[in-house]
């Protein structure tokens, strides 16, 4: 009888521990309240269309393509098309109406499309546009990316920790995350076989060439392309102490590649006010992603760029 009681005590203790972990993870926003993705051989992956969730108090709403903008906005009635990776997408850090794409369009009283996804590379972006034929005459396309965007090539869904279905148990998300990182580490780059820097630079050349062809197509439609480089915290620190960029893969390398084409890369940090540079920590939530304040600052700068172009 005593053995049976000990067994039940053990089971109940394990259950309570699991329950506490589950509750803790859900409080942190982990669990069923997540955006779901699908896989594509042509453009890698994207958000499943027509989703609407509130995560960490922020509203994420997707249209019929999976774009993060109002469902009333279509290619036909929009003249601003924002492109990019997680910087443009905004993650769960901001609501739809706090992203710089929304703020810029609202300032200009125009409809817009936000075609972006976490972890996307340049081929993902352009292939998505090609697949869905999202080309528009007399429009402005604004691409905003960090350095890594040019080095990613065509990213596949397996390379990211994304869900292809709702996870109703947060602890299941945690276990999958641990397994994902163990597997990711086992497939890391072998530096004895390949030069990582050379590999990335060659990939960046491919990405910029894709953008060059993309711009030519837009030119034929009388549409404009504005390419914006979004800095990381290291770049911002360099601006404060007035020294050259220390990023692992310097934007200077990307600028050199751009110089071989009829393309201009706008360094958005060149447009920051001195006060914004000094207080840069307030508009980053991590090393690269923007806070609500960061999105507002970007929106003000992009709005100004559009009025000047």
C-alpha positions as CSV (number, residue, x, y, z in Angstrom):
1,X,0.0,0.0,0.0
2,X,2.9,2.3,0.9
3,X,4.5,1.6,-2.5
4,X,1.3,2.5,-4.3
5,X,1.1,5.8,-2.4
6,X,4.7,6.6,-3.3
7,X,4.0,5.8,-6.9
8,X,1.0,8.2,-7.0
9,X,2.9,10.9,-5.2
10,X,5.6,10.6,-7.9
11,X,3.1,10.8,-10.7
12,X,1.3,13.8,-9.1
13,X,4.7,15.5,-8.5
14,X,5.7,15.0,-12.2
15,X,2.3,16.3,-13.3
16,X,2.5,19.4,-11.1
17,X,6.1,20.1,-12.4
18,X,4.9,19.7,-16.0
19,X,1.9,21.9,-15.4
20,X,4.0,24.6,-13.8
21,X,6.4,24.6,-16.8
22,X,3.4,24.7,-19.2
23,X,1.9,27.7,-17.3
24,X,5.2,29.5,-17.2
25,X,5.8,29.0,-21.0
26,X,2.3,30.2,-21.8
27,X,2.8,33.3,-19.7
28,X,5.9,34.0,-21.8
29,X,3.7,33.7,-25.0
30,X,4.8,30.2,-26.0
31,X,2.1,27.8,-27.1
32,X,-0.9,27.6,-29.4
33,X,-0.9,31.4,-29.9
34,X,1.6,31.2,-32.8
35,X,1.7,32.0,-36.5
36,X,1.7,28.9,-38.6
37,X,3.9,28.5,-41.8
38,X,3.7,26.4,-44.9
39,X,6.5,25.2,-47.2
40,X,7.1,26.1,-50.8
41,X,9.7,24.6,-53.2
42,X,9.7,27.9,-55.2
43,X,10.0,30.5,-52.5
44,X,10.9,28.5,-49.4
45,X,8.1,29.2,-47.0
46,X,5.5,31.8,-45.9
47,X,2.9,32.5,-43.3
48,X,-0.4,30.6,-43.9
49,X,-3.0,33.2,-45.2
50,X,-5.9,34.6,-43.2
51,X,-4.4,34.2,-39.7
52,X,-5.2,36.6,-36.8
53,X,-3.7,36.3,-33.4
54,X,-2.8,38.5,-30.4
55,X,0.6,37.7,-29.0
56,X,2.2,39.5,-26.0
57,X,-0.5,42.1,-26.4
58,X,0.3,42.7,-30.1
59,X,-2.1,42.0,-33.0
60,X,-0.8,40.0,-35.9
61,X,-3.2,39.9,-38.8
62,X,-2.5,38.3,-42.3
63,X,-4.3,38.8,-45.6
64,X,-5.2,36.2,-48.3
65,X,-1.5,35.8,-49.3
66,X,-0.1,35.7,-45.7
67,X,1.1,39.3,-45.9
68,X,1.0,41.4,-42.7
69,X,-1.3,44.2,-43.7
70,X,-5.0,45.0,-43.8
71,X,-7.2,42.5,-45.7
72,X,-8.7,45.4,-47.6
73,X,-5.3,46.2,-49.1
74,X,-4.7,44.5,-52.5
75,X,-2.2,44.8,-55.2
76,X,-4.7,46.7,-57.3
77,X,-5.4,49.4,-54.7
78,X,-1.9,49.7,-53.2
79,X,1.0,51.7,-54.5
80,X,3.5,51.1,-51.6
81,X,5.0,47.6,-51.4
82,X,7.2,46.9,-48.5
83,X,9.6,43.9,-48.8
84,X,12.0,42.2,-46.4
85,X,12.8,39.8,-43.6
86,X,11.9,40.0,-39.9
87,X,12.8,43.7,-39.7
88,X,9.9,44.6,-42.0
89,X,7.7,41.8,-40.7
90,X,8.0,43.1,-37.1
91,X,7.5,39.8,-35.3
92,X,5.3,39.7,-32.2
93,X,7.1,42.8,-30.8
94,X,4.6,45.2,-32.5
95,X,1.0,45.2,-33.7
96,X,0.2,45.6,-37.4
97,X,-0.5,49.3,-37.0
98,X,2.9,49.8,-35.3
99,X,5.1,48.4,-38.1
100,X,6.9,51.1,-40.1
101,X,5.1,49.9,-43.2
102,X,1.8,50.8,-41.7
103,X,3.0,54.1,-40.3
104,X,4.6,55.2,-43.6
105,X,1.4,54.3,-45.6
106,X,-0.8,56.0,-43.0
107,X,1.3,59.2,-43.2
108,X,1.0,59.2,-47.0
109,X,-2.7,58.2,-46.8
110,X,-2.0,55.2,-49.2
111,X,-2.7,51.5,-49.1
112,X,0.3,49.2,-48.8
113,X,1.4,45.6,-48.9
114,X,3.9,44.2,-46.3
115,X,5.5,41.2,-48.1
116,X,8.0,39.9,-45.6
117,X,8.8,36.9,-43.4
118,X,11.2,36.0,-40.6
119,X,14.5,34.6,-41.8
120,X,13.8,35.3,-45.5
121,X,16.7,35.9,-48.0
122,X,16.6,37.9,-51.2
123,X,15.7,34.8,-53.4
124,X,12.7,34.1,-51.1
125,X,11.4,37.6,-51.5
126,X,11.8,37.9,-55.2
127,X,10.6,34.3,-55.9
128,X,7.4,35.1,-53.9
129,X,6.7,38.1,-56.0
130,X,7.3,36.1,-59.2
131,X,5.1,33.2,-58.0
132,X,2.2,35.5,-57.1
133,X,2.9,38.0,-59.9
134,X,2.9,40.9,-57.4
135,X,4.3,43.5,-59.8
136,X,2.6,46.8,-60.1
137,X,3.0,49.8,-62.5
138,X,3.8,53.2,-61.1
139,X,4.4,52.0,-57.6
140,X,7.2,52.1,-55.0
141,X,8.9,49.0,-53.6
142,X,10.8,49.4,-50.4
143,X,13.1,46.6,-49.4
144,X,14.6,46.7,-45.8
145,X,17.1,44.1,-44.8
146,X,19.9,43.4,-42.4
147,X,23.3,42.1,-43.6
148,X,22.3,38.5,-43.1
149,X,19.5,38.8,-45.6
150,X,22.0,38.9,-48.4
151,X,23.8,35.8,-47.2
152,X,20.8,33.5,-46.7
153,X,20.2,32.5,-50.3
154,X,16.8,30.6,-50.7
155,X,15.9,29.7,-47.1
156,X,13.8,26.6,-46.5
157,X,11.3,26.1,-43.7
158,X,13.5,23.4,-42.2
159,X,16.2,25.9,-41.5
160,X,14.0,27.9,-39.1
161,X,12.1,27.1,-35.9
162,X,8.7,27.5,-37.4
163,X,5.4,25.6,-36.8
164,X,3.4,24.0,-39.6
165,X,0.5,23.6,-37.2
166,X,-0.8,25.0,-34.0
167,X,1.0,23.8,-30.9
168,X,-1.5,23.4,-28.1
169,X,1.1,22.4,-25.6
170,X,3.8,25.0,-24.8
171,X,6.0,22.3,-23.4
172,X,5.9,20.5,-26.8
173,X,7.2,23.8,-28.4
174,X,10.1,23.8,-25.9
175,X,11.0,20.2,-26.6
176,X,10.9,20.8,-30.4
177,X,13.1,23.9,-29.9
178,X,15.7,22.0,-28.0
179,X,15.8,19.2,-30.6
180,X,15.9,21.8,-33.4
181,X,19.0,23.5,-31.9
182,X,20.7,20.2,-31.3
183,X,20.2,19.2,-35.0
184,X,21.1,22.7,-36.2
185,X,24.4,22.5,-34.3
186,X,25.2,19.1,-35.9
187,X,24.9,20.6,-39.4
188,X,26.9,23.8,-38.7
189,X,29.5,25.0,-41.2
190,X,32.7,23.0,-41.3
191,X,35.3,25.8,-41.3
192,X,38.1,23.4,-42.2
193,X,36.4,22.7,-45.5
194,X,35.0,26.1,-46.5
195,X,35.8,29.7,-45.9
196,X,32.6,31.0,-44.3
197,X,33.3,34.6,-45.3
198,X,34.0,33.7,-48.9
199,X,30.9,31.6,-49.0
200,X,28.8,34.4,-47.7
201,X,30.3,37.0,-50.1
202,X,29.6,34.8,-53.1
203,X,26.0,34.3,-51.9
204,X,25.7,38.1,-51.5
205,X,26.8,38.5,-55.1
206,X,24.0,36.2,-56.2
207,X,21.5,38.2,-54.0
208,X,22.5,41.6,-55.4
209,X,22.4,40.3,-59.0
210,X,18.9,39.1,-58.3
211,X,18.0,42.6,-57.0
212,X,19.6,44.2,-60.1
213,X,17.3,42.1,-62.4
214,X,14.4,42.9,-60.2
215,X,15.0,46.6,-60.5
216,X,15.2,46.3,-64.3
217,X,11.7,44.7,-64.3
218,X,10.4,47.5,-62.0
219,X,12.0,50.1,-64.3
220,X,10.0,48.7,-67.2
221,X,6.8,49.2,-65.2
222,X,7.8,52.7,-64.3
223,X,8.0,51.6,-60.6
224,X,10.8,52.5,-58.2
225,X,12.9,50.3,-55.9
226,X,14.4,51.7,-52.6
227,X,16.8,49.4,-50.9
228,X,17.5,50.2,-47.2
229,X,20.1,48.6,-45.0
230,X,19.1,48.2,-41.4
231,X,22.0,48.2,-38.9
232,X,22.7,46.1,-35.9
233,X,23.7,47.2,-32.5
234,X,27.4,46.9,-33.3
235,X,27.0,49.3,-36.2
236,X,25.3,51.8,-33.8
237,X,28.1,51.5,-31.2
238,X,30.6,52.2,-34.0
239,X,28.7,55.4,-34.9
240,X,28.8,56.6,-31.3
241,X,32.6,56.1,-31.0
242,X,33.1,57.2,-34.6
243,X,35.1,54.2,-35.8
244,X,34.7,51.7,-38.8
245,X,32.1,49.0,-38.8
246,X,32.9,45.9,-36.8
247,X,30.0,43.7,-38.0
248,X,31.0,40.1,-38.7
249,X,30.2,40.5,-42.4
250,X,30.7,44.2,-43.0
251,X,28.1,46.2,-44.9
252,X,31.2,47.7,-46.7
253,X,31.5,44.3,-48.5
254,X,27.9,44.5,-49.6
255,X,28.4,48.2,-50.6
256,X,31.3,47.0,-52.8
257,X,29.1,44.5,-54.5
258,X,26.3,47.1,-55.0
259,X,28.8,49.4,-56.7
260,X,29.1,46.9,-59.6
261,X,25.4,47.5,-60.4
262,X,23.1,50.3,-61.0
263,X,21.8,50.0,-57.5
264,X,21.9,52.3,-54.4
265,X,21.9,50.9,-50.9
266,X,20.5,53.5,-48.4
267,X,22.1,53.2,-45.0
268,X,19.2,54.2,-42.7
269,X,21.6,54.9,-39.8
270,X,23.1,57.8,-41.9
271,X,19.7,59.5,-41.4
272,X,19.5,59.1,-37.6
273,X,19.6,62.3,-35.6
274,X,22.5,62.6,-33.1
275,X,20.0,62.1,-30.2
276,X,18.7,58.9,-31.8
277,X,22.2,57.5,-32.2
278,X,23.0,58.2,-28.6
279,X,19.8,56.5,-27.4
280,X,19.8,53.7,-30.0
281,X,19.2,51.0,-27.3
282,X,15.6,52.2,-27.0
283,X,14.7,51.3,-30.5
284,X,16.2,47.8,-30.6
285,X,14.7,44.9,-28.7
286,X,17.7,42.7,-29.4
287,X,20.8,42.9,-31.6
288,X,18.8,43.7,-34.8
289,X,15.0,43.8,-34.3
290,X,13.1,47.1,-33.8
291,X,11.0,48.2,-30.9
292,X,7.9,50.2,-31.3
293,X,10.0,53.3,-31.0
294,X,12.4,51.9,-33.7
295,X,9.5,51.3,-36.1
296,X,8.4,54.9,-35.6
297,X,11.9,56.3,-36.3
298,X,12.2,54.1,-39.4
299,X,8.8,55.3,-40.6
300,X,9.8,59.0,-40.2
301,X,13.0,58.4,-42.2
302,X,11.4,56.4,-44.9
303,X,8.5,58.9,-45.2
304,X,11.2,61.6,-45.7
305,X,13.1,59.5,-48.3
306,X,9.9,58.9,-50.3
307,X,9.1,62.6,-50.4
308,X,12.6,63.4,-51.6
309,X,12.7,60.7,-54.3
